[in-house]
Amino acid sequence: MESNFIDYVKFYARSGDGGAGSVHFRREKHVPKGGPDGGDGGRGGNIILKGNSQLWTLLHLKYKKHITAENGGNGEGGQRFGKDGEDIILEVPIGTIARNAETNEKMVEILEDGEEKVLLSGGIGGRGNVHYKTPTNQTPRYAQPGIEGIENWVILELKILADVGLVGFPNAGKSTLLSVVSEAKPEIADYPFTTLVPNLGVVPYRDYKSFVMADIPGIIEGAAEGKGLGSRFLRHIERNSILLFMIPADANDIRKEFKILMGELEKHNPELMDKDRLLAISKSDLLDEELMAEMKEELPEIETLFISSVTGLGIQELKDKIWRQITS
């Protein structure tokens, strides 16, 4: 079954051409040789991105392969301006970045609901011949053509906005945790890559407060080079305030797994190393207090909690720590 979560689209876009200025002279019954009165051409239509907080995916743009704005109208006699071309407004989720598909250069980024940014500007309309009358040239037979619109292949990428991003190998228990602490219903099964798309959940907290948690698909060693599900999922982590690393209690070497996860994030984007981090040892219902005490000696040097989504062990403490870090 094809997923409805689309975080990447590519399309050809072209803003409208500016209309041509008019070469025209005033001609009336009693004014056989009036001066120039050619009007200006209209502006070509812009292509605009607009943030919409009710959208969580780029699915609605998946099948739009060609997006072309309207051209500006040509100027006319009587100094009448051409009509401006109609703008095209594309509504996108907050966290959407537009890039030039050929150069990969960032064009615009949408970070707020209702925010509008011009992706491609329409061409300016040409000036009519009324502007070119001089003492030595009373009958200019020249007007500017309109400036052409801009055309580009454009990539839109969505980076999820969440307070907490769950980071871990497949089967670390991230989806299970999200389903326990929020109303999200991610697909859960005991095999790698069950989570093929990011899942968002709103986690209720004390006194009617809440925060957003994102279950990012499990990364594997080499994800930054495109192995496994590749770096298309790593980009969602870039916008999270806190990274919650999850490693199961039955992992062969917790310290080694944490080092690999950190390495993958650093290779993808070194700035991720500046984010607040927590480590949760999941499936800790498999451990007794003596085993937990022994494991603490072998853990990475990071604030760590033992949790179990099955028994609820450490879940409230985890939420408390997350809230303190978000609001500090």
ZAMARKOL-619176 format. One line per field, with one value per residue (C-alpha): residue number from 1; residue in one letter; chain; x, z, y negated. Coordinates in steps of 0.2 Angstrom, whole numbers, plus 2048, in hexadecimal, padded with zeros to 3 digits. Layout:
# ZAMARKOL-619176
seq: [NUM, ...]
type: [A, ...]
mol: [A, ...]
X: [X, ...]
Z: [Z, ...]
Y: [Y, ...]
# end
This chain:
# ZAMARKOL-619176
seq: [1, 2, 3, 4, 5, 6, 7, 8, 9, 10, 11, 12, 13, 14, 15, 16, 17, 18, 19, 20, 21, 22, 23, 24, 25, 26, 27, 28, 29, 30, 31, 32, 33, 34, 35, 36, 37, 38, 39, 40, 41, 42, 43, 44, 45, 46, 47, 48, 49, 50, 51, 52, 53, 54, 55, 56, 57, 58, 59, 60, 61, 62, 63, 64, 65, 66, 67, 68, 69, 70, 71, 72, 73, 74, 75, 76, 77, 78, 79, 80, 81, 82, 83, 84, 85, 86, 87, 88, 89, 90, 91, 92, 93, 94, 95, 96, 97, 98, 99, 100, 101, 102, 103, 104, 105, 106, 107, 108, 109, 110, 111, 112, 113, 114, 115, 116, 117, 118, 119, 120, 121, 122, 123, 124, 125, 126, 127, 128, 129, 130, 131, 132, 133, 134, 135, 136, 137, 138, 139, 140, 141, 142, 143, 144, 145, 146, 147, 148, 149, 150, 151, 152, 153, 154, 155, 156, 157, 158, 159, 160, 161, 162, 163, 164, 165, 166, 167, 168, 169, 170, 171, 172, 173, 174, 175, 176, 177, 178, 179, 180, 181, 182, 183, 184, 185, 186, 187, 188, 189, 190, 191, 192, 193, 194, 195, 196, 197, 198, 199, 200, 201, 202, 203, 204, 205, 206, 207, 208, 209, 210, 211, 212, 213, 214, 215, 216, 217, 218, 219, 220, 221, 222, 223, 224, 225, 226, 227, 228, 229, 230, 231, 232, 233, 234, 235, 236, 237, 238, 239, 240, 241, 242, 243, 244, 245, 246, 247, 248, 249, 250, 251, 252, 253, 254, 255, 256, 257, 258, 259, 260, 261, 262, 263, 264, 265, 266, 267, 268, 269, 270, 271, 272, 273, 274, 275, 276, 277, 278, 279, 280, 281, 282, 283, 284, 285, 286, 287, 288, 289, 290, 291, 292, 293, 294, 295, 296, 297, 298, 299, 300, 301, 302, 303, 304, 305, 306, 307, 308, 309, 310, 311, 312, 313, 314, 315, 316, 317, 318, 319, 320, 321, 322, 323, 324, 325, 326, 327, 328]
type: [M, E, S, N, F, I, D, Y, V, K, F, Y, A, R, S, G, D, G, G, A, G, S, V, H, F, R, R, E, K, H, V, P, K, G, G, P, D, G, G, D, G, G, R, G, G, N, I, I, L, K, G, N, S, Q, L, W, T, L, L, H, L, K, Y, K, K, H, I, T, A, E, N, G, G, N, G, E, G, G, Q, R, F, G, K, D, G, E, D, I, I, L, E, V, P, I, G, T, I, A, R, N, A, E, T, N, E, K, M, V, E, I, L, E, D, G, E, E, K, V, L, L, S, G, G, I, G, G, R, G, N, V, H, Y, K, T, P, T, N, Q, T, P, R, Y, A, Q, P, G, I, E, G, I, E, N, W, V, I, L, E, L, K, I, L, A, D, V, G, L, V, G, F, P, N, A, G, K, S, T, L, L, S, V, V, S, E, A, K, P, E, I, A, D, Y, P, F, T, T, L, V, P, N, L, G, V, V, P, Y, R, D, Y, K, S, F, V, M, A, D, I, P, G, I, I, E, G, A, A, E, G, K, G, L, G, S, R, F, L, R, H, I, E, R, N, S, I, L, L, F, M, I, P, A, D, A, N, D, I, R, K, E, F, K, I, L, M, G, E, L, E, K, H, N, P, E, L, M, D, K, D, R, L, L, A, I, S, K, S, D, L, L, D, E, E, L, M, A, E, M, K, E, E, L, P, E, I, E, T, L, F, I, S, S, V, T, G, L, G, I, Q, E, L, K, D, K, I, W, R, Q, I, T, S]
mol: [A, A, A, A, A, A, A, A, A, A, A, A, A, A, A, A, A, A, A, A, A, A, A, A, A, A, A, A, A, A, A, A, A, A, A, A, A, A, A, A, A, A, A, A, A, A, A, A, A, A, A, A, A, A, A, A, A, A, A, A, A, A, A, A, A, A, A, A, A, A, A, A, A, A, A, A, A, A, A, A, A, A, A, A, A, A, A, A, A, A, A, A, A, A, A, A, A, A, A, A, A, A, A, A, A, A, A, A, A, A, A, A, A, A, A, A, A, A, A, A, A, A, A, A, A, A, A, A, A, A, A, A, A, A, A, A, A, A, A, A, A, A, A, A, A, A, A, A, A, A, A, A, A, A, A, A, A, A, A, A, A, A, A, A, A, A, A, A, A, A, A, A, A, A, A, A, A, A, A, A, A, A, A, A, A, A, A, A, A, A, A, A, A, A, A, A, A, A, A, A, A, A, A, A, A, A, A, A, A, A, A, A, A, A, A, A, A, A, A, A, A, A, A, A, A, A, A, A, A, A, A, A, A, A, A, A, A, A, A, A, A, A, A, A, A, A, A, A, A, A, A, A, A, A, A, A, A, A, A, A, A, A, A, A, A, A, A, A, A, A, A, A, A, A, A, A, A, A, A, A, A, A, A, A, A, A, A, A, A, A, A, A, A, A, A, A, A, A, A, A, A, A, A, A, A, A, A, A, A, A, A, A, A, A, A, A, A, A, A, A, A, A, A, A, A, A, A, A]
X: [800, 807, 80A, 801, 810, 819, 828, 830, 829, 831, 829, 82C, 827, 826, 820, 817, 81F, 81D, 811, 819, 817, 80D, 812, 803, 800, 7F1, 7E5, 7D5, 7CA, 7D1, 7E3, 7E9, 7FB, 7FA, 809, 80E, 801, 806, 804, 80F, 80D, 807, 812, 813, 80B, 816, 817, 815, 817, 80C, 80D, 7FE, 7FE, 7F0, 7FB, 807, 80C, 810, 804, 7F9, 808, 80E, 805, 808, 816, 815, 810, 80F, 809, 7FF, 808, 805, 7FA, 801, 7FF, 7F3, 7F0, 7E9, 7F7, 7ED, 7F7, 7F7, 7EF, 7FB, 7FC, 7F3, 7FF, 7FF, 7FF, 805, 800, 80D, 810, 81B, 82D, 82D, 83D, 83E, 84E, 854, 854, 864, 86F, 866, 867, 85A, 84D, 840, 83B, 82A, 82A, 81A, 807, 801, 813, 815, 825, 827, 82F, 830, 82D, 823, 82B, 829, 81E, 826, 824, 819, 820, 818, 828, 834, 82E, 83C, 83E, 848, 83C, 82A, 824, 82D, 829, 831, 82A, 832, 82E, 829, 836, 834, 82F, 83B, 83B, 842, 841, 83C, 83E, 833, 839, 830, 839, 82D, 82B, 82B, 831, 839, 840, 842, 853, 857, 85A, 84B, 842, 848, 836, 834, 823, 81D, 822, 819, 809, 809, 80D, 802, 7F2, 7FD, 7FA, 80A, 80C, 815, 81D, 82D, 836, 842, 83B, 829, 829, 82B, 825, 827, 819, 814, 80B, 805, 80B, 7FF, 808, 803, 7F7, 7F0, 801, 808, 817, 81A, 824, 829, 82E, 83B, 83E, 84C, 85D, 86A, 87D, 881, 870, 879, 880, 86F, 86F, 85F, 851, 85F, 861, 850, 84A, 859, 853, 844, 84F, 857, 847, 845, 849, 84E, 855, 84F, 85A, 853, 85D, 854, 85A, 85E, 86B, 87C, 886, 87C, 88B, 890, 87E, 87D, 88E, 888, 878, 881, 88E, 880, 878, 888, 88C, 87B, 87C, 889, 87D, 873, 880, 87B, 869, 864, 865, 85D, 860, 852, 855, 845, 83E, 845, 837, 844, 84F, 850, 857, 868, 86A, 865, 873, 880, 87B, 87D, 88F, 890, 885, 88A, 88D, 87C, 86C, 864, 853, 84D, 83C, 82F, 820, 818, 818, 81A, 82B, 833, 826, 820, 832, 837, 829, 82E, 840, 83B, 82F, 83D, 849, 83C, 837, 849]
Z: [800, 7FB, 809, 80A, 813, 805, 80A, 7F9, 7E9, 7D9, 7CC, 7BD, 7C2, 7B7, 7BC, 7B0, 7A3, 7A5, 798, 78A, 78A, 77D, 76E, 76B, 767, 76C, 75D, 75F, 753, 757, 75C, 74C, 753, 765, 770, 775, 782, 782, 793, 79D, 79D, 7AC, 7B8, 7B5, 7C3, 7D1, 7D8, 7EB, 7FA, 808, 819, 81F, 831, 82C, 81F, 825, 814, 802, 7FB, 7F3, 7E8, 7E3, 7D2, 7CD, 7C1, 7B8, 7C1, 7B6, 7BB, 7B0, 7A5, 7A7, 79A, 78D, 78F, 784, 77D, 788, 795, 79A, 7A4, 7A0, 7AD, 7BA, 7B8, 7C5, 7D3, 7D7, 7EA, 7EF, 801, 80A, 81B, 827, 826, 813, 80A, 7F7, 7EE, 7DC, 7D5, 7CB, 7D7, 7E8, 7ED, 7FA, 7F3, 801, 811, 81A, 82D, 832, 82F, 822, 81D, 80B, 801, 7EE, 7E6, 7D5, 7D1, 7C1, 7B4, 7B5, 7A7, 79A, 799, 78C, 780, 78A, 795, 786, 780, 780, 779, 76B, 768, 769, 761, 769, 760, 76D, 77C, 788, 786, 796, 7A0, 79F, 7AE, 7B7, 7B4, 7C0, 7C5, 7D7, 7E6, 7F5, 805, 815, 825, 834, 842, 852, 864, 866, 859, 85C, 856, 856, 84B, 845, 853, 861, 866, 860, 858, 868, 873, 868, 868, 87B, 87F, 871, 867, 857, 850, 847, 83F, 84B, 847, 84C, 83C, 835, 82D, 833, 834, 822, 824, 833, 840, 84A, 85B, 867, 879, 886, 896, 8A7, 8A8, 896, 88F, 880, 875, 864, 861, 851, 84D, 840, 836, 83D, 836, 834, 832, 822, 821, 81E, 80E, 808, 80F, 815, 815, 812, 817, 811, 822, 82C, 826, 831, 840, 83C, 843, 853, 863, 86C, 866, 870, 86C, 86F, 871, 877, 887, 87E, 872, 871, 874, 879, 879, 867, 860, 868, 860, 84F, 850, 855, 846, 83A, 83F, 83F, 82E, 828, 830, 83E, 845, 84C, 859, 861, 865, 876, 878, 883, 883, 887, 88A, 883, 887, 899, 8A0, 89B, 8A9, 8BB, 8C7, 8C8, 8B5, 8B3, 8C0, 8B6, 8A6, 8AC, 8AD, 89B, 894, 88A, 893, 890, 89B, 89A, 89F, 8A0, 898, 893, 888, 88E, 8A1, 8A1, 8AA, 8A9, 89D, 8A8, 8AD, 89B, 897, 8A5, 89F, 88D, 893, 89E, 88F, 883, 88F, 896]
Y: [800, 7EF, 7E3, 7D2, 7CA, 7C1, 7B7, 7B4, 7AE, 7A8, 79D, 791, 77F, 770, 75E, 753, 748, 735, 72E, 723, 710, 708, 6FE, 6F2, 6E0, 6D6, 6D4, 6CB, 6C1, 6B0, 6B7, 6C0, 6C0, 6C3, 6C8, 6D9, 6E1, 6F4, 6FC, 707, 71A, 724, 72E, 740, 74B, 751, 763, 761, 76E, 76B, 774, 77E, 786, 792, 79A, 7A8, 7AF, 7AA, 7B7, 7AA, 7A4, 7B5, 7B6, 7A3, 7A5, 794, 784, 775, 764, 758, 74C, 739, 730, 724, 712, 708, 6F7, 6E9, 6EE, 6FD, 709, 71C, 727, 72F, 742, 74C, 753, 766, 769, 77A, 77F, 789, 790, 786, 78C, 78D, 788, 784, 788, 785, 797, 794, 78B, 791, 77F, 77A, 76E, 76C, 773, 773, 773, 76B, 76D, 760, 75B, 757, 757, 755, 764, 75D, 74B, 747, 73C, 729, 721, 717, 704, 6FC, 6EF, 6E1, 6E2, 6E0, 6CF, 6C2, 6B0, 6B7, 6C7, 6C2, 6D2, 6E1, 6F1, 6FB, 704, 711, 723, 72B, 735, 748, 752, 75E, 770, 77D, 78F, 78E, 79A, 798, 7A1, 7A3, 7A3, 7A7, 79B, 7A4, 7A1, 7B2, 7BE, 7D0, 7D7, 7E9, 7F9, 802, 80C, 800, 7FE, 7ED, 7F0, 7F9, 7EA, 7DE, 7E8, 7E9, 7D7, 7CF, 7D2, 7D7, 7E8, 7ED, 7FD, 809, 81A, 823, 821, 813, 804, 806, 7F3, 7ED, 7DC, 7D0, 7D1, 7C2, 7C3, 7B6, 7BB, 7B4, 7AE, 7A7, 799, 79B, 797, 7A1, 7A4, 7AB, 7BB, 7C2, 7D4, 7D3, 7E3, 7EE, 7EA, 7F6, 7F5, 7EC, 7E3, 7D2, 7DA, 7E0, 7F2, 7F9, 7EC, 7DF, 7CD, 7C7, 7CC, 7C4, 7B3, 7B4, 7B4, 7A3, 79A, 7A3, 79A, 7A9, 7BA, 7C9, 7D8, 7E9, 7F9, 809, 811, 821, 818, 821, 811, 801, 7F6, 7FC, 7F9, 7E8, 7E3, 7EA, 7E0, 7D0, 7D3, 7D4, 7C4, 7BB, 7C0, 7BA, 7A9, 7A5, 798, 7A6, 7A8, 798, 79E, 7A4, 7B7, 7C4, 7D7, 7E3, 7F6, 7FD, 80F, 80D, 818, 826, 81F, 820, 813, 81C, 81D, 80B, 806, 811, 809, 7F7, 7FA, 7FE, 7F0, 7E1, 7D1, 7C9, 7C7, 7D8, 7E0, 7F2, 7F3, 800, 7FB, 80C, 809, 7F6, 7F7, 7E5, 7DE, 7D0, 7CC, 7CB, 7BF, 7B4, 7B3, 7B0, 7A2, 79A, 79A, 793, 784, 781]
# end
